[in-house]
Amino acid sequence: MSFPYTLMDHTPIHTNEKDVLLSHKNQLLTHLSDSSYLPSVYSKIEENEDALLPAFSSLSDLEVMYFFVHRETHDDEAKNRKNQTKKEYLRDLLQFYTFLQVQLQNEEVSSTLFPYIRKKHVRAYQEWLKDGEFQHRKQGYAVATRARKITVVKSFLEFLYEEEIVEFPLQVAFKKSTVRRKDKPKRELTYEEVKSLLDYYKDHPINHAILLLLATTGLRIQEVAKAKWGDLYYDPSINGGTYFLKVIGKNDVERHAVILPSTLESIKRFRKRRDVSVDLNAEDLNPLFTTNKEKAYGYKYLSQYVTRIIEETELSWTKNKGPITPHYFRHFFVNYSVLTLGLPIEQVQKTVGHQSKVTTEGYVADTITKRKDAGLYWSEDLL
């Protein structure tokens, strides 16, 4: 099944598209993430419409996916998909497309796969997400991950049906996928566990700074990776003088995270090891944390790095938790702030940038429930 992979002004690559997806995934994702091609795609669509042809008749499958992800659906620019969301959509759609390639490899199809999708393929995809074999993980995805992927693909299939690219509403073939609280992964770290990690890396300026910043701020790993040195500043009017780090979180919401003196010193140790400036400078747009080549960390790489250095400690308690990601520290920050320091949920919610208080409450719900268990009031020698 050969057809041209072409994105507007790029030289077409005539090859098997499955091979492109598997062997050039990162390069392909980079091309597809570039929104500057969108006007050219619109031009092709309008040419078809002027010729009274189906709007997407001359677009390749990849161009259709590209258009679906990058098209502006809201007049308010702030409500359109953000770049990171677009990348996540593209990853999930490329995975779905690769699955279709395998499903349809023995059928005679034309240059586009979409008209040949049937409900059986959609059902098979959902089962594959649940029970399939994947590199770097156990069998199948977690419930929450499956639900997210299905939401993306379902939305895409609805788009294909609305634009008459497919004949049937294929999205109805998906079984309902509900993420219950019990299905969400447990991301609990105690104070003692966090302290043991920091003690383990106390003489390692790189690892200590990254872990300490995550633990004492509750920042998302994306926010840490994107932070600039110039975003760190001192405000003498707050609590007798406090350092803050300005970050841009989800939905472009700006927050200011408190940087404790010990965290600041650890960050400076990191930067001294990298041989970059430790003098505060609002005009310095270089990364807060740099690689040894003085480049910004990609957030996915940084996330994997954190998981790896925690695993490499071989501390006994890490073996029963599975991979410990940076998000564990976000949960730790919320739990410690609410359950140990006794801070109001609403205050912690604003601090970590949750849009809904329900999300923050979900972080601490299990512990609160256990603390209210009636059994705690029984005397151990009652019976």
C-alpha positions as CSV (number, residue, x, y, z in Angstrom):
1,M,0.0,0.0,0.0
2,S,2.0,2.9,-1.3
3,F,1.0,6.5,-1.5
4,P,2.8,9.9,-1.2
5,Y,3.5,11.3,2.2
6,T,3.4,15.0,1.4
7,L,2.8,18.1,3.5
8,M,2.3,21.0,1.2
9,D,5.7,22.4,0.2
10,H,7.7,19.4,1.4
11,T,9.2,17.0,-1.1
12,P,6.9,14.0,-1.3
13,I,8.3,10.8,0.1
14,H,6.9,7.8,-1.9
15,T,7.1,4.9,0.6
16,N,5.1,2.6,2.6
17,E,3.3,4.9,5.1
18,K,3.4,2.3,7.9
19,D,7.2,2.3,7.7
20,V,7.2,6.1,7.8
21,L,5.1,6.0,11.0
22,L,7.3,3.4,12.7
23,S,10.8,4.4,11.6
24,H,10.4,8.2,11.3
25,K,7.8,8.9,14.0
26,N,9.6,11.8,15.6
27,Q,10.4,13.5,12.3
28,L,6.9,12.9,11.1
29,L,5.5,14.3,14.4
30,T,7.6,17.4,14.0
31,H,6.3,18.0,10.5
32,L,2.7,17.4,11.5
33,S,3.0,19.7,14.6
34,D,3.9,22.7,12.4
35,S,0.7,24.7,12.1
36,S,2.2,27.0,9.4
37,Y,0.9,24.5,6.7
38,L,-2.7,25.1,7.6
39,P,-3.4,27.9,5.0
40,S,-2.1,25.6,2.3
41,V,-4.5,22.8,3.4
42,Y,-7.4,25.2,3.4
43,S,-6.4,26.2,-0.1
44,K,-6.6,22.6,-1.3
45,I,-10.0,22.2,0.4
46,E,-11.4,25.4,-1.2
47,E,-10.1,24.4,-4.7
48,N,-12.1,21.2,-4.3
49,E,-15.2,23.0,-3.2
50,D,-14.9,25.5,-6.1
51,A,-14.7,22.5,-8.5
52,L,-17.8,21.0,-6.8
53,L,-15.8,18.1,-5.5
54,P,-15.8,16.6,-2.0
55,A,-13.8,19.0,0.1
56,F,-11.2,16.4,1.2
57,S,-11.0,14.4,-2.0
58,S,-7.4,15.5,-2.9
59,L,-6.0,15.3,0.6
60,S,-3.9,12.4,1.8
61,D,-4.8,10.7,5.1
62,L,-2.0,12.5,6.9
63,E,-3.3,15.8,5.6
64,V,-6.8,15.0,6.8
65,M,-5.4,14.2,10.3
66,Y,-3.3,17.4,10.2
67,F,-6.3,19.5,9.3
68,F,-8.4,17.9,12.0
69,V,-5.8,18.7,14.7
70,H,-4.8,22.2,13.6
71,R,-8.2,23.6,12.4
72,E,-9.5,26.5,14.4
73,T,-12.9,25.6,15.9
74,H,-13.4,28.7,18.0
75,D,-13.5,32.4,17.1
76,D,-11.8,33.0,20.4
77,E,-8.2,32.0,19.8
78,A,-7.7,31.2,23.5
79,K,-10.2,28.4,23.2
80,N,-8.5,26.6,20.3
81,R,-6.1,23.6,20.9
82,K,-2.7,24.5,22.4
83,N,0.5,23.2,20.8
84,Q,1.1,20.6,23.4
85,T,-2.5,19.3,23.1
86,K,-2.1,19.1,19.3
87,K,1.0,17.0,19.7
88,E,-0.8,14.6,22.0
89,Y,-3.7,14.3,19.6
90,L,-1.2,13.6,16.7
91,R,0.5,10.9,18.7
92,D,-2.7,9.1,19.4
93,L,-4.0,9.5,15.9
94,L,-0.8,8.2,14.4
95,Q,-1.0,5.2,16.7
96,F,-4.5,4.6,15.5
97,Y,-3.5,5.0,11.9
98,T,-0.6,2.5,12.3
99,F,-3.1,0.0,13.8
100,L,-5.4,0.5,10.8
101,Q,-2.4,-0.2,8.5
102,V,-2.0,-3.6,10.1
103,Q,-5.7,-4.4,10.1
104,L,-6.1,-3.5,6.4
105,Q,-2.8,-4.8,5.0
106,N,-4.4,-7.8,3.4
107,E,-7.2,-5.9,1.8
108,E,-7.2,-4.1,-1.6
109,V,-7.5,-0.4,-0.7
110,S,-6.8,2.7,-2.6
111,S,-4.6,5.6,-1.6
112,T,-6.6,6.4,1.5
113,L,-7.6,4.1,4.3
114,F,-10.4,6.0,5.9
115,P,-13.3,4.9,3.6
116,Y,-12.3,1.3,4.4
117,I,-12.6,1.5,8.2
118,R,-15.4,-0.6,9.6
119,K,-16.9,-0.9,13.1
120,K,-15.0,-4.1,13.6
121,H,-11.7,-2.2,13.2
122,V,-12.8,0.3,15.9
123,R,-13.8,-2.5,18.2
124,A,-10.5,-4.3,17.6
125,Y,-8.6,-1.1,18.3
126,Q,-10.3,-0.7,21.7
127,E,-9.5,-4.3,22.6
128,W,-5.9,-3.8,21.4
129,L,-5.5,-0.8,23.7
130,K,-6.7,-3.0,26.6
131,D,-4.9,-6.3,25.9
132,G,-2.2,-5.6,23.2
133,E,1.5,-6.0,23.6
134,F,3.5,-2.8,23.8
135,Q,7.1,-2.0,24.1
136,H,8.3,-0.6,27.4
137,R,5.1,-1.5,29.3
138,K,3.1,-4.4,30.5
139,Q,0.2,-5.7,28.6
140,G,-2.3,-3.0,27.7
141,Y,-2.7,0.6,28.8
142,A,-4.2,1.7,32.0
143,V,-7.9,2.6,32.1
144,A,-7.3,6.4,32.2
145,T,-4.9,6.2,29.3
146,R,-7.3,4.1,27.2
147,A,-10.1,6.5,27.9
148,R,-8.0,9.5,26.7
149,K,-6.9,7.8,23.5
150,I,-10.4,6.7,22.7
151,T,-11.7,10.2,23.3
152,V,-9.3,11.5,20.7
153,V,-10.0,8.8,18.1
154,K,-13.8,9.1,18.7
155,S,-13.7,12.8,18.0
156,F,-11.7,12.2,14.8
157,L,-14.2,9.6,13.6
158,E,-17.0,12.0,14.3
159,F,-15.2,14.6,12.1
160,L,-14.7,12.0,9.3
161,Y,-18.4,11.2,9.4
162,E,-19.5,14.9,9.5
163,E,-17.3,15.6,6.5
164,E,-18.6,12.6,4.6
165,I,-15.1,11.0,4.4
166,V,-16.5,7.8,6.0
167,E,-20.0,6.5,5.3
168,F,-21.0,5.4,8.8
169,P,-20.8,6.9,12.3
170,L,-18.0,4.6,13.3
171,Q,-17.5,6.3,16.7
172,V,-20.6,4.5,18.0
173,A,-18.7,1.2,17.9
174,F,-16.6,2.2,20.9
175,K,-17.8,0.7,24.2
176,K,-18.3,3.2,27.0
177,S,-15.1,4.0,28.8
178,T,-15.5,5.5,32.2
179,V,-12.6,6.4,34.4
180,R,-13.5,5.9,38.1
181,R,-11.4,7.2,40.9
182,K,-10.3,3.6,41.8
183,D,-9.1,3.2,38.2
184,K,-6.7,6.1,38.5
185,P,-3.1,5.2,39.3
186,K,-2.0,5.7,42.9
187,R,0.7,8.4,43.0
188,E,1.4,8.6,46.7
189,L,4.7,9.6,48.2
190,T,5.2,10.0,51.9
191,Y,7.4,12.7,53.4
192,E,9.9,10.0,54.5
193,E,10.1,8.7,50.9
194,V,10.7,12.1,49.4
195,K,13.3,12.9,52.0
196,S,15.1,9.6,51.3
197,L,15.3,10.5,47.6
198,L,16.7,13.9,48.4
199,D,19.2,12.5,50.9
200,Y,20.3,9.9,48.3
201,Y,21.1,12.7,45.8
202,K,22.2,15.4,48.3
203,D,25.7,15.4,46.7
204,H,24.4,15.3,43.1
205,P,23.7,18.9,42.1
206,I,21.7,18.0,39.0
207,N,19.4,15.3,40.4
208,H,18.9,17.0,43.7
209,A,17.8,20.3,42.2
210,I,15.2,18.8,39.9
211,L,13.7,16.6,42.6
212,L,13.7,19.3,45.2
213,L,12.0,21.8,42.9
214,L,9.3,19.3,42.0
215,A,8.7,18.4,45.6
216,T,8.5,21.9,47.1
217,T,6.4,23.5,44.3
218,G,4.1,20.9,42.9
219,L,5.0,22.2,39.4
220,R,4.2,20.1,36.3
221,I,7.2,18.7,34.6
222,Q,6.2,20.7,31.5
223,E,6.4,23.9,33.5
224,V,9.8,23.0,34.9
225,A,11.2,22.2,31.4
226,K,9.9,25.5,30.0
227,A,10.9,27.7,32.8
228,K,13.4,30.5,32.1
229,W,16.1,31.8,34.4
230,G,14.6,35.2,33.9
231,D,11.3,34.0,35.3
232,L,12.9,33.6,38.8
233,Y,12.6,36.8,40.8
234,Y,12.5,38.3,44.3
235,D,9.5,40.0,45.8
236,P,10.4,42.0,49.0
237,S,6.7,42.7,49.8
238,I,5.7,39.0,50.4
239,N,6.4,37.5,53.8
240,G,9.4,39.8,54.4
241,G,10.9,38.8,51.1
242,T,10.3,35.7,48.9
243,Y,11.6,34.2,45.7
244,F,9.1,33.2,43.0
245,L,9.2,31.4,39.7
246,K,6.7,32.5,37.1
247,V,5.4,29.6,35.0
248,I,2.8,29.3,32.3
249,G,0.6,26.3,32.9
250,K,-2.3,24.6,31.2
251,N,-4.6,26.9,29.1
252,D,-1.8,29.5,29.3
253,V,-2.6,30.3,32.9
254,E,0.2,32.2,34.6
255,R,1.2,31.1,38.1
256,H,3.9,32.2,40.5
257,A,5.5,29.3,42.5
258,V,7.2,30.1,45.8
259,I,10.9,29.1,45.7
260,L,12.2,28.2,49.2
261,P,15.7,29.3,50.1
262,S,16.9,25.7,50.2
263,T,15.4,25.1,46.7
264,L,17.0,28.3,45.3
265,E,20.4,27.2,46.7
266,S,20.0,23.8,45.0
267,I,19.0,25.4,41.7
268,K,22.1,27.6,41.9
269,R,24.3,24.5,42.5
270,F,22.8,23.0,39.4
271,R,23.5,26.1,37.4
272,K,27.1,26.3,38.7
273,R,27.7,22.7,37.7
274,R,26.4,23.6,34.2
275,D,28.7,26.7,34.2
276,V,25.8,29.2,33.6
277,S,24.9,32.4,35.5
278,V,23.4,32.4,39.0
279,D,22.8,36.1,39.1
280,L,19.1,37.0,38.8
281,N,18.4,38.7,35.6
282,A,14.8,39.2,34.3
283,E,16.2,39.6,30.7
284,D,17.9,36.2,30.7
285,L,15.6,33.9,28.6
286,N,17.9,30.9,28.9
287,P,16.4,27.8,30.5
288,L,16.2,27.5,34.3
289,F,17.6,23.9,34.0
290,T,19.9,23.3,31.0
291,T,21.4,20.2,29.5
292,N,25.2,19.8,29.5
293,K,25.0,21.5,26.1
294,E,23.2,24.5,27.6
295,K,20.0,23.6,25.8
296,A,16.5,23.3,27.3
297,Y,15.3,19.9,28.3
298,G,12.4,18.4,26.4
299,Y,9.7,17.7,28.9
300,K,9.3,14.1,27.9
301,Y,13.0,13.5,28.2
302,L,13.1,15.2,31.6
303,S,10.1,13.2,32.8
304,Q,11.8,9.9,31.7
305,Y,15.0,11.1,33.3
306,V,13.3,11.7,36.7
307,T,11.7,8.3,36.6
308,R,15.1,6.7,35.8
309,I,17.1,8.3,38.5
310,I,14.5,7.3,41.1
311,E,14.6,3.7,39.9
312,E,18.4,3.8,40.0
313,T,18.4,4.6,43.7
314,E,17.1,1.0,44.3
315,L,15.6,2.2,47.6
316,S,13.5,-0.6,49.0
317,W,10.2,1.3,49.0
318,T,10.5,2.1,45.3
319,K,10.2,-1.5,44.2
320,N,6.5,-1.8,45.1
321,K,5.3,1.4,43.4
322,G,6.2,0.7,39.8
323,P,7.7,3.6,37.7
324,I,7.6,6.8,39.8
325,T,7.0,9.8,37.5
326,P,7.4,13.5,38.2
327,H,3.6,13.7,38.8
328,Y,4.1,11.8,42.0
329,F,5.7,14.9,43.5
330,R,2.7,17.0,42.5
331,H,0.5,14.7,44.5
332,F,3.0,14.8,47.3
333,F,2.9,18.6,47.4
334,V,-0.9,18.6,47.5
335,N,-1.2,15.9,50.1
336,Y,1.5,17.5,52.4
337,S,-0.1,21.0,52.0
338,V,-3.6,19.8,52.8
339,L,-3.1,16.9,55.2
340,T,0.0,17.9,57.1
341,L,0.0,21.7,57.0
342,G,-3.8,21.9,57.1
343,L,-4.1,24.4,54.3
344,P,-7.6,24.9,52.6
345,I,-8.2,22.9,49.5
346,E,-9.1,26.1,47.6
347,Q,-5.7,27.6,48.4
348,V,-3.8,24.5,47.3
349,Q,-5.9,24.3,44.2
350,K,-4.9,27.8,43.1
351,T,-1.3,27.1,44.0
352,V,-1.0,24.1,41.7
353,G,-3.2,25.5,39.0
354,H,-6.1,23.0,39.0
355,Q,-9.1,24.4,37.2
356,S,-11.5,22.5,39.4
357,K,-11.4,22.0,43.2
358,V,-12.7,18.5,42.5
359,T,-9.3,17.6,40.9
360,T,-7.4,18.7,44.0
361,E,-9.9,16.9,46.3
362,G,-9.3,13.7,44.3
363,Y,-5.6,13.9,45.3
364,V,-6.3,13.6,49.0
365,A,-9.7,11.8,49.1
366,D,-8.4,8.3,49.9
367,T,-6.3,9.5,52.8
368,I,-9.1,11.6,54.2
369,T,-11.5,8.6,54.0
370,K,-9.0,6.4,55.8
371,R,-8.5,9.0,58.5
372,K,-12.3,9.0,59.1
373,D,-12.5,5.2,59.4
374,A,-14.5,4.2,62.4
375,G,-12.1,1.4,63.2
376,L,-9.5,3.9,64.3
377,Y,-11.6,4.7,67.3
378,W,-11.8,1.1,68.5
379,S,-9.5,-0.1,71.3
380,E,-7.1,-2.8,70.1
381,D,-7.8,-4.9,73.2
382,L,-11.6,-4.4,73.2
383,L,-12.3,-8.0,72.3
